[in-house]
Amino acid sequence: MDVSTLQEIQDSFAAVANVKATITDASGTVLTQPNPTRDFMERRDAIARAEQDIPETQKQGREYVAPIIVQGMKLGTIRMSIGTGSPTLDDNALSRLADKFGLDSKGVRALVRQVFTNPSTRAAAVQFVTMIANTVARLCFQEYELRQRFNELTTIYNVTMMLAEPRELKKLLDRTVRAVCEVMDVKAASIRLIDIENDQLVIKAVHNLSDKYLNKGPIRLGISAIDQVAWSPRGYEYVVNMATDPRVQYPEDAAREGIASMISIGMRYKGRPIGVLRVYTATERAFEQYEIDLLKAIAAQASAAIEHTRLLEDQLASEAMERQIKMAAEVQQRMMPSGAPNIPGVDVAYTYVPCFDLAGDFFDFIELPDDNYGFVIADVSGKGVPASLVMASVRAALRAQVDNVYYLYEVIRRLNVMLYRDTKPTEFVTLFYGVFDAHTKRFTYCNAGHPPALLLRDGVVSELPSENMVLGIDPDQQYTQNFVDLQSGDSILIYTDGLPEAMNFERQCYGTECVISAFKVGGKSNSAQTTSDHLLWDVRRFVGLSSRSDDLTMIVMKIL
């Protein structure tokens, strides 16, 4: 209870019992003043003068009448009838009452006689009973408010559980705005979400608004001053009259719809505005703070549900994309050779380590007429899906050209024109295409901007020279081819830039010098596979546990 109520109880009790009293808290601190308040004395005197029919009397006939008022609202009255003469007391009833509350029955009987015989005490008793009635009324009102708060919490809980259900978000939001209308007893409600690209607040859920009103026109973010306030730390903005407020974008439509007032509650997720919850009333209405707090809580729950649904949709889309990528990676793997070719007089091995499921590197072995064998290795700019698609088109075009074109430089020229026509300006391909003649052991090659192939002969490593440009940049570019006559014991290494550009934790590249050094050591073996494995082991030793940033592909040819 508040201190004023405690003071009134104390004064009434003191007057009736003819004692002095004070009320303290648990620690002994006095909460009330020892003397009756002026208001209490004036009311007691007014009741005592009721017998003389003073204008401000509260007496009606032989009844004393007092209103029961809570927060300025009259809830009822209390009436006390006072008889004449000596009162007739029921001793048995008084004894039972005294025993029930642990009181002295003689004291209770004396107190009751005093109330009915002493006019001054009688006035205090009337005031005491009135005070008790008002106290009970306050408690009832508090119970009513408590039930209201309970209903609000129940609503929040129900909305929370409803939004947490794994169902379609649109239906849940529709149910939310309908629940808001029912709990708040308002005309309509809606949820609008931000569309940054179109500078709009897009309707996502609505209850009890006509299609004509909903299609009145877009709510522009840039000029929606009401919603800007709703997204501020205040959290809401109230419009008393939708037809006259200059901030309203469509006042005539609001008037035709029968909307008087509106409150806009900002919807935020982790501090970021995502939309608004709007509540509309048919008559002008000022919302209580507890109603605003309730709407804020509902808006917060709806915001979380919306974002969680978006995250779930993104997750599902990501999982679907991942499945598609894995399927594409399987297709891409089938494009790669399943094993090294069996070429008389040559031992061939390869290493292929993609950075992601889909790679931009590719290699191929092509069997040609007259014991000729093609060796292809290429690196597409970029990574992931775009690079893999370009890779697939280059492989298909190359295969188509080598069946009909003899000269390597012409094959590469046609590939260049095709790539320039079918790819973006930022996309290009480096490619090495060589043909080994098993009869003459001549290796003819055309290098289009790819890292130079390395020749290991008698312990010395040299680069196979080439000055051609990458593919896909200049459609008029002309390409040249070179050749080298191989000898028994020679080894050739063809690789992509993922080998020399592999980095360790200190952001240092493996480098061409390390490639050459490892090729020298590994090339001492009589096995191409051993040479390839040594190169891979050495680059992994250098990189350590650092994650790869590029595909790594290499082909080793060892002349027997």
N, C-alpha and C positions, 0 to 999 in steps of 0.2 A: 504494500500500500504506500501511497505518497504521504508526506509529512502532514499535509493539511487534513487528510482523512484521519490519521492517527491523533492529531490534535482534537478533532471533533469527537472522536470516541472517548478520549481522556476527559474532556470538559463535561460531556454528557454523563459519563460514569461518576465523576466527582460530584456533580450537582445532585444526582439521584441518591447516591450513597452518603452525601454530606461529608466527603473526605477530600483531602488533597492528594493528587496523583501526578506522576510523571511516567513517561515511557522512554526506555533506553534501548540501545542495540545490544548485541551479544557481548561487546567489550565494555559496556557500562556507560557509553557516551549518551548524554541526554539528547533526545530527539525533539521533545516538545517543551513548550514553556509552561511553568507551573500554574500561572494564572489563566483563567478563561479568556478567550479572544473577545474583542469588541463585538464582532458579528454574532458570536454565540450569545453574549449577554443581551444584545438587542433582540434576537429572536426569542429568547426566554421571556423577556419582558413583554414582548408583543403577545405571546401566548397567554401570559398571566393577565394581561389587560383585556383578553377576549371577552370576559364576563361583562365588561362595560360597553361592548359594541363599538370599540374604536375602529375607524375606517380600515386600518390595515389588519383587522382581525382575521384569523384563520378559522373562526368558529362558525359552524353551520348548525343551528339548533343546539342540541346537546352533544354534537360531535366536533372534535378538533380535526381539521383536514390539513394535510401537508402534501405538496406535490413530490413525486419521485422524478428527479431530473438527472440525466446523464449527458454530459457534453452538450448542454443547451437544449436537449430534446426531452420533452415530458413523456415519460414512459407509463405513468399511472399516478395514483394517489394512495395515501395511507390515512385511514380514518380511525379515531379513537373516541369511543362513547364513554362519557363520564356520568355516572349516576348520582343521585342525591342521597344524603344521609350516610350512615355508617355502612361500609361495605360488608357484605357477607362473604366470609372466606371459607374455602374448603380446606380444612386442616389436613385431611388425608392427601389431597392433591399437592398441597404445598410441601408436605413431608416427602412425598415421592420425588418431587422436583429437586428438593434440597439434597436428598440422598443420591440422586443421579449425578449431581455436579459436585458432591462432597461439601455442601454448605451447611451452616448451622440453621436448622428449621426455625428456631425462635427469631433469629436475625432476619431471615427471609420474611417471616410473618410481620415483623415490625416494619420492615422496609416497605412492604406492600401497603400497610395501613397508612404509613406516612405519605406515600404517593397519592392516595385517594383522599386524604384529609387535609394535607398542606398544599394550598394553591401554588406556592412558589416551587415546591418539589414536583407538584403535578405538571407544571409548565416544563420543568427540566425533563420529566419523564417523557412527555410528549415529544420534546425535541430529541431525546435519546432514541425513542422508537423510530422517529423520522430518520435520524442518522443511520440507524441500523437498516432501515428500508433502503436508503440511498446506497449504503455500502453493499447490500445484497444486489442492488441493481447494477452497481459498478462491476461486481464480480460476474454477474450474468452477461454484462456487455463484454467484459474481458473474455468470458467463455465464448461468446459469439465471435469476437475477433480471433480467438485462438482457433475456432473451427474454420474461420475464413482462411487463416494462414495454413491450417492443415489441408484444406481443399486446394490451396495454391501449390503447396508442396506436393500434394498428390498429383496435381496436374503436371507439374514439372517432372515428377517421377514417371508418370505415364507417357509423357512426350519423349522423355529420355529413352525409356524402354522401347517405345514405338520406333524411334529413329535408329535405335541400335539393332533392330531386326534386319536380317539379311534379305531385304526385299527391294523392289524397284524404288529408287529414290523419289521419282515423280509422285507416285502414289502416297508415299510417306509424307512428303511435304504438303500435299493436298489435305491429308488427314490432320496435319499440324495446324494449318490455317483454319480449318473447320473447328478444331478444338479450341483455338484462340477465340473464335467468335462465340462459342458456347460459354466458355468460362468468363470472358470479359463482358458478355451481353452487348455486343457491338453489331453493327450492320454488316461489315465485311472485313476481310483481311487478305493480304497477298504477300508473296515473297518474290523479290526481284534480285537478280544476280548481275554482277558487273561484267560487261563485255567491252574490254579495253579497245579491241580493234575497231569496233563500230561506235565507240563513245556512247554507249547506251546502258540503261538498266533494263535487262530482259526479264519478262515475267516467267517464273518457273512454277508457281503454285498460286491458286486463287480460290476464294470462296465467296459466293454471293455477289459477284460483280458481273454485269452484262457484257456480252461480246462487243457491243457497240462502244462501251466505255473502254474496254481493254484495247480496242483497235483505234483509239482516238489519235494516236501518234506516239512516237518514241519519247522516252524520258532521257534527255541528254545529260550525260555526266558533267560536262563542262559548265552547264548553267543550272544544275540542280542544287541550289543553295540550301534547300531543306535537308537533303541527304548529306551534304558536306558537313553540316552541324551534327547530324546523327553519327557520323564517323569520327567526330572529335572526341576528346576525353569525356565530354558530358554523356555521350552514348545515345542521345535521342533528341528529337526536335518535335514540338507540338504546334499544330496549326489550328487556331481557334475556328476560323471560317475559311473554308476552301474557296469560296466564291469571291472573297474580297482580299485575301492575302496576295500581295504582288509577287511573291516567290513561286506561287503555284503556276505550272506551265499551261494547264488546261482548265481554268476556272469554270467556263461555261459548261463543259462536259461534266464536271463534278456536281454542278447545280442540277443538271438534268438527271444525273444518276441518283440524286437525293442524298448526297454526302455533305455533311455539315463540317465536322471536325476530323482531323487526321493526326496520328502520331506515327513518326517514322523512327524505328529502332535500328541502329547500326549493327550490321552483322560483320564480325571480324574473326579471323583465324590467325593465331600467333601474331597479333598486332596488325595484320594486313586486312584492309577492307575487302569484303567479297560480295556484299549485297546489303539489302535492307528488308526488314519486316515492317509492313505498313498495316495499320489498323484504322478503319473508317467508322464513324458514327453517323447516325441519321439526324441527331440533334447536337447542338453545341454541348460539349462535355469536357470538363477538366478532369484529367486522370490523377488519381491519388498516387503518392510515391510508391506504395506497395504494389500498385498495378503496373507501374513503370518497371519496378524491379522484377516483377513476374515476367513481363514481356522481354526484358533483357536476358533473363535466364533461358527462356524458350529460344530466343534468337541465338544465344551462345550454343545451345544444344544443336539447333538446326545447322549452324555454321560448321560445327565439328562433324556432323553427319554428312554434310555436303562434301567437305574436304576428304573425309575418309572414303566416301564413295568414289570420288575422283581418283584418289590414290589406288583404290582397288581396281578401278577401270584401267588405270595406267599399268598396274601390275599385270592384269589379265592380258592387256594389249602387248606388254613387254614379253610375257610368257609365250603368247602366240607368235610374236616376231622371232623369239628365240627358237621356237620349234621350226619356223620357216627357214631360219638361218642354218640350223643344223641339217635340215633336209637339203638346202642349197649346198652346204659344205660337203655332204655326201655325194651330191652330183659332181661337184668340183673335183673331189678326190678321184672319182671314176674317170675324169678327164686326164689325170696324171698317169704316167706309165706304171704298170703294176710290178715291173722289175726291169733290170738292166738288159739291154739287147745282147744277143749272142753274135758277136762280130769276129770273124776269123782274124787272128793276129792282134786283137785289141782286148784289153781287160777294162771294163767300164763299171763305175760305181757312182752313186749319187746320194745326196743328203737333202732332205726337204723338211724344214721346220717352220711352219706358218706361225705368225704372231697371234692371229685370231682364227676363229673357225673358218672364216672366208679370207682368202689370201689374194694379194695382188701379184705375187710371184707365180711363174709357172715354168715348167720345163717339158721337153718332149723329145722322143726319139722317133725318127721317121725312116722307114725302110724305103729306099729308092731303087730304081732299076740298076742293073749292071753292078751289083755289089757295092752300091753307094749307100751311105747312111747319114741321115741328117741329125744334127744336134742343135736343139733350140733351148735357149734360156732367156727369160724376159722379166722385166719388173715394171708394173704399172704404177703410175703416180697415185698417191692416196692409199687408203686402206678400206677394209670392210666391203660392204655390198657393192658400191659403185666400182671399186677397183676390180672386184671379182667379175662383174658383168663385162667390163672392158677386156679383162683377161680372156674370158670365154669367146668374145667376138674376135680378138686377135688370133687366138688359137684356130678358130674355125676358118678365118680368112687365110691364114698361113697354110693350113692343110689344103685348102682349095687351090691356092696359087702354085704350090710346089708340084702338084700333079700335072700342071700344064706349062710351067715356065722353067726353063733350064737355068738361066743365069740368076745367081743369087741376088745381085744388085737390083735386078728388075722385080724380083719377088718383094724385096724390101721397099722399093719405090712405090709399088702398088699398095702395099700395106700402109705406107705413109699417107697416101692420098685418101684411102678409106678412113683412116683414123682422123685426119683433118676434117673430113666431111661429117663424121658421125659422133664426134666427141666435143666437149667444151674446150674453150681456149686454154683453160688451166690444166687440162688432162693431157698427158703424154706418156710415151712408152719407150723404155730402153730395151733393146733386143740384140741378142747375139745369135746368128744363124751360121752354122758351119756344116760342111759336107765332107765326110771322110771316104776316100776311095780305097777299098780294101786291097785292090790290085797294086796300085802305085804307092800307097801310103801317103798320098797327098791330101792335105787338109785345107780345103778352100773355105773362106769365111767372109762374112760381111757383118761388121759391128756397127749398130746404129745407136751411138751414144752410151753404150753399156761399158761397165768397167772392163779394161783390157784383159783378155785371157792370158794366162801365164804358161810359159813353156819351160820345163825343167829338163836340161840336157847336160850331162856330165857334171852334175852338182851345181850348175849355174842356172839361175832363174832369170828369164827375160820376158818382156811383154810383147804380145803380138800386136803390132801397130795398126791403128785405124784412126781416121779423122772424120768419120761420118756423124751427122746430126741425129738427135733423138727423133722418134716418130710422132707425127700428129701436130707439128708446129708450122712447118712451111710446106705447102703442097707442091711447090716447084723444086724442092730439094732433089739433087742428084746424088746417088750413092755409088760407092766403089767397093770392089771386093779384093781380097788379098789371099795368098796361099802360103803354106809352109810345108816342105817335104819332111816327113817325120822319119825317125830312125828307131831301131830297136833300143829299148831302155828309156826313150823319151816319155815324159808325162805332160799332160795338158790339164790345167785347172780353169774351169769356167764357173763364175760365181756371180751372185747379185750383191748389191752394196750392203745388204744386211750383215755380211761377214766382216768387212773392214770397219763398218760404222757401229758395231756392237759396243755398248758403253758399260762401264762399271759404275759403282756407287759414287765415284769421284768425278763422274761425267767425262771420263777420258775414253776416247775411241780406241778400239783394237788396232786399227790402222793397216795400211797396205804393207808396211815393213814387217809387221807381225805375221801377216798372211804369207808373205814370201818366206820368212824364216820357218814358219810351221810347215810350209809346203816342201822346203828343202829337207827337213827332218823326216817328214812322213813319206816323202817321195823315195827314200832309200829302200822302202819295202818293195817287194815284187807284186804286191796286191794293191789294186786301185781302192778297194774297200778299206784297207788298212790306212792308206793315205787320207781318205775322206774322214775316217773315224778320228785320226790324229788331229786333223784341222778342227773338227767339231769339239773334241776334248779340250784343245788348247784355247779356243775362244770362250768356252764355258768356264775354264779355269780363270781366265782374265776377267770375265763379267761377274763371276761369283753368283750371289743370290739376287742380283739386280734383275728386274723384270725386263723382258725383251720389248723393244719398241718397233721392230721391223721384221719382216719375213727373212729367212735365211735359206738360200738354195745354192747348191754347187754340184758340178759334174766333174768327175776325174776320169781321164782317159790315159791308160798306160799301154804303150806299144811293146808287144812281146818280142 
